[in-house]
């Protein structure tokens, strides 16, 4: 078998990461596996594990993409706009998946994941735009969202 070029290797890694992101946002990180990734990409489980030896490696590599995706849905022009945009985002399954992932990482024993930017990026942006009121708003929204997610509350009705 001929050695793959650097470009081909990068294309393979990007294909795996794109699919991993899609699965994290649709079926969830816990359900995503090397098998589901292999079936979706056509890349062998061994090939995937060559680039991502531990499942947590996906989160490390996708952290900023997930964070940017989440923050892009938020309006930081005022506390009210932030709250409204947050609740609108929570109507979308992939934004709820980001926060479910955040909460599972907070409560989990996985020491390999030391940073998850989605919430910290939102908090930093809120503080930059709204000061301490922005930080309080993020904390309030996180608590409200945690209750909704834990109770399987109908987020669409809460908006």
C-alpha positions as CSV (number, residue, x, y, z in Angstrom):
1,X,0.0,0.0,0.0
2,X,1.4,3.4,-1.0
3,X,2.1,6.0,1.7
4,X,-0.6,8.6,2.0
5,X,0.3,12.2,1.4
6,X,0.0,14.8,4.1
7,X,-2.9,16.4,2.3
8,X,-4.7,13.1,2.1
9,X,-4.1,12.5,5.8
10,X,-5.5,16.0,6.7
11,X,-8.5,15.3,4.5
12,X,-9.2,12.1,6.4
13,X,-8.8,13.8,9.7
14,X,-11.2,16.6,8.7
15,X,-13.7,14.0,7.4
16,X,-13.6,12.2,10.8
17,X,-13.8,15.4,12.7
18,X,-16.7,16.7,10.7
19,X,-18.6,13.5,11.2
20,X,-17.7,13.4,14.9
21,X,-19.1,16.9,15.3
22,X,-22.3,16.0,13.5
23,X,-22.7,12.9,15.7
24,X,-21.9,14.8,19.0
25,X,-24.6,17.3,18.1
26,X,-27.2,14.7,16.9
27,X,-26.8,11.5,18.8
28,X,-24.5,12.8,21.6
29,X,-21.0,12.2,22.6
30,X,-21.8,9.2,24.8
31,X,-23.5,7.4,21.9
32,X,-20.9,8.3,19.3
33,X,-18.4,5.5,18.9
34,X,-15.6,4.4,16.6
35,X,-18.2,2.1,15.1
36,X,-20.7,4.8,14.3
37,X,-18.0,7.0,12.9
38,X,-16.6,4.2,10.8
39,X,-20.1,3.4,9.4
40,X,-20.7,7.0,8.5
41,X,-17.3,7.8,7.0
42,X,-16.3,4.5,5.5
43,X,-13.0,4.8,7.4
44,X,-12.0,1.7,9.4
45,X,-12.2,1.8,13.2
46,X,-8.5,1.2,13.2
47,X,-7.9,4.1,10.9
48,X,-10.0,6.4,13.1
49,X,-8.3,5.3,16.3
50,X,-4.9,5.9,14.6
51,X,-5.7,9.6,14.4
52,X,-7.9,9.7,17.6
53,X,-6.6,7.1,20.1
54,X,-8.9,8.2,22.9
55,X,-12.6,9.2,22.4
56,X,-11.9,12.3,24.4
57,X,-9.4,13.4,21.7
58,X,-12.5,14.3,19.6
59,X,-13.6,16.9,22.2
60,X,-10.1,18.3,22.5
61,X,-9.9,18.8,18.7
62,X,-13.5,20.0,18.3
63,X,-13.6,22.2,21.4
64,X,-13.2,25.6,19.7
65,X,-15.6,24.6,16.8
66,X,-18.3,23.6,19.3
67,X,-17.7,26.8,21.3
68,X,-17.9,29.1,18.2
69,X,-21.0,27.3,17.0
70,X,-22.8,27.9,20.4
71,X,-21.7,31.5,20.8
72,X,-22.7,32.4,17.2
73,X,-26.3,31.8,18.2
74,X,-26.3,34.3,21.0
75,X,-27.0,38.1,21.0
76,X,-24.9,40.0,23.5
77,X,-26.4,43.4,22.8
78,X,-28.4,43.4,26.1
79,X,-29.3,41.1,28.9
80,X,-32.8,40.6,27.5
81,X,-31.4,39.9,24.0
82,X,-28.9,37.4,25.5
83,X,-31.7,35.6,27.4
84,X,-34.0,35.6,24.4
85,X,-31.3,34.3,22.0
86,X,-30.2,31.6,24.5
87,X,-33.8,30.4,24.9
88,X,-34.3,30.4,21.1
89,X,-31.1,28.4,20.7
90,X,-32.3,25.9,23.2
91,X,-35.2,25.1,20.9
92,X,-32.6,23.6,18.5
93,X,-31.5,20.1,19.4
94,X,-27.8,20.7,18.5
95,X,-27.6,23.6,21.0
96,X,-29.2,21.5,23.7
97,X,-26.6,18.8,22.8
98,X,-23.8,21.3,23.4
99,X,-25.1,22.1,26.9
100,X,-25.8,18.4,27.7
101,X,-22.2,17.8,26.9
102,X,-21.1,20.7,29.1
103,X,-23.1,19.4,32.0
104,X,-21.9,15.8,31.6
105,X,-18.3,17.0,31.5
106,X,-18.8,19.1,34.6
107,X,-20.2,16.1,36.5
108,X,-18.0,13.5,35.0
109,X,-14.8,12.0,36.2
110,X,-13.0,12.5,32.8
111,X,-9.8,14.3,33.8
112,X,-8.7,14.3,30.1
113,X,-11.1,17.1,29.3
114,X,-9.9,20.2,31.1
115,X,-11.6,22.8,29.1
116,X,-14.8,23.1,27.2
117,X,-15.1,26.5,25.5
118,X,-18.7,26.8,24.6
119,X,-19.8,28.1,28.0
120,X,-16.6,29.8,28.9
121,X,-16.6,31.7,25.6
122,X,-20.2,32.7,26.1
123,X,-19.4,33.9,29.6
124,X,-16.3,35.9,28.4
125,X,-18.3,37.5,25.6
126,X,-21.2,38.4,28.0
127,X,-18.8,40.0,30.5
128,X,-17.0,41.9,27.7
129,X,-20.4,43.2,26.4
130,X,-22.5,43.5,29.5
131,X,-20.1,43.5,32.5
132,X,-21.0,41.6,35.6
133,X,-24.6,41.7,34.6
134,X,-23.6,39.5,31.6
135,X,-21.9,37.0,34.0
136,X,-25.0,36.8,36.2
137,X,-27.2,36.3,33.1
138,X,-25.1,33.4,31.9
139,X,-25.2,31.8,35.4
140,X,-29.0,32.3,35.5
141,X,-29.3,30.8,32.0
142,X,-27.1,27.8,32.8
143,X,-29.2,27.0,35.9
144,X,-32.4,27.4,34.0
145,X,-31.1,25.2,31.2
146,X,-29.9,22.5,33.6
147,X,-33.3,22.3,35.2
148,X,-34.9,22.1,31.7
149,X,-32.6,19.4,30.4
150,X,-32.8,17.3,33.6
151,X,-36.6,17.4,33.6
152,X,-36.9,16.9,29.9
153,X,-38.9,20.2,30.0
154,X,-40.4,21.3,26.7
155,X,-37.8,24.1,25.9
156,X,-40.0,25.3,23.0
157,X,-42.8,26.2,25.4
158,X,-40.4,28.0,27.8
159,X,-39.1,30.5,25.2
